Amino acid sequence: MVETSGDIIGRYERDEVKPSIEVVVRMADALEVSLDFLVGKSDVHLDKKTIKRFDDIGALPEADRQHIFYAIDGLIKAAKINAL
């Protein structure tokens, strides 16, 4: 929940005022998108479940991360070949 009135959101949309970073974070959470996606810095829409997966991978030891990325790279390569 953003916990901001409709009038204030309308002012954000009309670019009359800028939201605080705390409000922007709540908006991204409510919309289940990353901050980069919300502010137009990325075209990649990552949902919370995907972001959680990246966080989980990031918490692993380096060797485990490298194995996971090697497997992901192989799956991506195979998917691209199959798409041709």
Buried (B, 14 or more C-beta within 10 A) or exposed (E): EBEBEEEBBEBBEEEEEEBEEEBBBBBBBEEEBBBBBBEEEEEEEBEEEEEEEEEEEEEEEEEEEEEBEEEEEEEEEEEEEEEE
